[in-house]
């Protein structure tokens, strides 16, 4: 897999994680709701893929869900950094491609 493919897989992983995290926050007050986590696996050729979504085994509080807003906030910050890092890789590759074309012209 090339650099662009690896970065795109990271963007897909971050997007999936943010979607799951948004669902967790939206359901934090739903009785019996179990927080979800995205399961990622490394690809042999580079990059990652979402292998599934699993329920967080942490016990729920009395009559509520097991969604912890502090955990979700930290998770959201991590996913934002993952997204931004992969965008930076794409921008850098684009700049390198442009510089290469400029040298040819």
C-alpha positions as CSV (number, residue, x, y, z in Angstrom):
1,X,0.0,0.0,0.0
2,X,1.3,3.4,-0.8
3,X,1.5,6.5,1.5
4,X,-1.8,7.9,0.2
5,X,-3.6,4.5,0.8
6,X,-2.1,4.3,4.3
7,X,-3.2,7.9,5.1
8,X,-6.7,7.2,3.7
9,X,-7.0,4.1,5.9
10,X,-6.2,6.2,8.9
11,X,-8.8,8.8,7.9
12,X,-11.4,6.0,7.6
13,X,-10.4,4.6,11.0
14,X,-10.7,8.1,12.7
15,X,-14.0,8.7,11.0
16,X,-15.4,5.4,12.2
17,X,-14.1,6.1,15.7
18,X,-15.7,9.6,15.8
19,X,-19.0,8.1,14.6
20,X,-19.0,5.5,17.4
21,X,-17.9,8.1,20.0
22,X,-20.8,10.4,18.9
23,X,-23.2,7.5,19.5
24,X,-21.8,6.9,22.9
25,X,-22.2,10.5,24.0
26,X,-25.7,10.6,22.5
27,X,-26.7,7.5,24.5
28,X,-25.0,8.3,27.8
29,X,-28.3,8.6,29.6
30,X,-29.9,5.6,28.1
31,X,-30.5,2.9,30.7
32,X,-28.4,-0.2,30.0
33,X,-26.5,1.3,27.1
34,X,-23.0,-0.1,26.7
35,X,-20.3,2.2,25.3
36,X,-18.9,1.0,22.0
37,X,-15.3,0.9,20.8
38,X,-14.0,0.6,17.2
39,X,-11.7,-2.4,16.8
40,X,-8.7,-1.7,14.4
41,X,-6.3,-4.2,12.9
42,X,-3.0,-3.4,11.1
43,X,-2.9,-4.4,7.5
44,X,0.1,-6.4,6.3
45,X,0.7,-3.9,3.4
46,X,0.4,-0.9,5.7
47,X,-2.5,1.1,7.2
48,X,-5.3,-0.1,9.3
49,X,-8.9,-1.3,8.9
50,X,-11.9,-1.4,11.1
51,X,-12.5,-5.0,12.0
52,X,-15.7,-4.4,14.0
53,X,-17.2,-2.5,16.9
54,X,-17.3,-4.0,20.3
55,X,-19.1,-3.2,23.6
56,X,-17.0,-1.7,26.4
57,X,-17.1,-4.3,29.2
58,X,-16.9,-1.7,32.0
59,X,-19.9,-2.1,34.3
60,X,-22.6,0.5,34.1
61,X,-23.6,2.7,37.0
62,X,-26.9,2.2,38.8
63,X,-29.7,2.3,36.3
64,X,-27.6,3.9,33.6
65,X,-25.0,3.4,30.9
66,X,-21.3,2.8,31.2
67,X,-20.5,5.9,29.1
68,X,-17.9,8.0,30.9
69,X,-17.8,11.5,29.4
70,X,-14.1,12.1,30.4
71,X,-13.1,8.9,28.6
72,X,-15.1,10.0,25.6
73,X,-13.5,13.4,25.6
74,X,-10.0,11.9,25.7
75,X,-11.0,9.5,22.9
76,X,-12.3,12.3,20.8
77,X,-9.1,14.3,21.2
78,X,-7.1,11.2,20.2
79,X,-9.3,10.6,17.1
80,X,-9.0,14.3,16.1
81,X,-5.2,14.0,16.3
82,X,-5.3,10.8,14.2
83,X,-7.4,12.6,11.6
84,X,-5.2,15.7,11.5
85,X,-2.0,13.6,11.3
86,X,-3.3,11.7,8.3
87,X,-4.5,14.9,6.6
88,X,-1.0,16.2,7.1
89,X,0.5,13.1,5.4
90,X,-1.9,13.7,2.4
91,X,-0.9,17.4,2.2
92,X,2.8,16.6,2.3
93,X,2.5,13.9,-0.4
94,X,0.6,16.4,-2.5
95,X,3.3,19.0,-2.0
96,X,6.0,16.4,-3.0
97,X,4.1,15.5,-6.1
98,X,3.8,19.2,-7.1
99,X,7.5,19.7,-6.5
100,X,8.3,16.7,-8.6
101,X,6.1,18.0,-11.5
102,X,7.7,21.5,-11.2
103,X,11.1,19.9,-11.6
104,X,10.0,18.2,-14.7
105,X,8.5,21.3,-16.3
